[in-house]
Amino acid sequence: MNAVDEYLLGSSTLYARLCLVTDVLGEFVSSAPREVGLAQLEKHTGRSARELQKVCAMLCREGLLLLCPTQAPHWKLACEASDVTLEDAFRCVAAEKAARERHKAAPDAADMPHREVDLLVMQATMGIQQSVLQHLRQFSLDRLKVGASAMLPTSRAVVWPRLSFS
């Protein structure tokens, strides 16, 4: 396996950002329907308050979180926990990246001969993105809630059934 295989679409930056957004959204899913505060997010993710506030602001802009006016900085999910998927996290990261790229300069006239190449690559990218979104939609973040509760200690011993192959 080469280094590119370790990251979604070959981008370590996209992969890291998707992991952070998924981790933050996972904490909201696990805590739903309760509100989540900045201190709780800091403790859960180990990230700075400033970085987490930016992530939560982005998630609010994308319609996944609501800012709680009574207890700032606290947020809650804007939808049912079972409705949040990896697709939502990916769309947020992609929208954030697109917003950053809009601030860059437009291509100049010297790039005109490359327009056919740009068009072809854009069409391929759109097809890949649709496929990726379709697959990510299948992964609900409420799986994180189940995974976290499965790691809690139980008060009684688990009895495994005895298997017989005869």
WONOR-V566175 format. One record per helix or strand of 3 or more residues. SS is the DSSP state (hx for helix, st for strand). FROM is the first residue (numbers start at 1). TO is the last residue. If there is no record, write none. Layout:
# WONOR-V566175
ss->[SS	SS]
from->[FROM	FROM]
to->[TO	TO]
This chain:
# WONOR-V566175
ss->[hx	hx	hx	hx	hx	st	st	hx	hx	hx	hx]
from->[3	8	12	38	49	65	74	81	86	109	142]
to->[6	10	31	45	61	67	77	83	102	136	150]
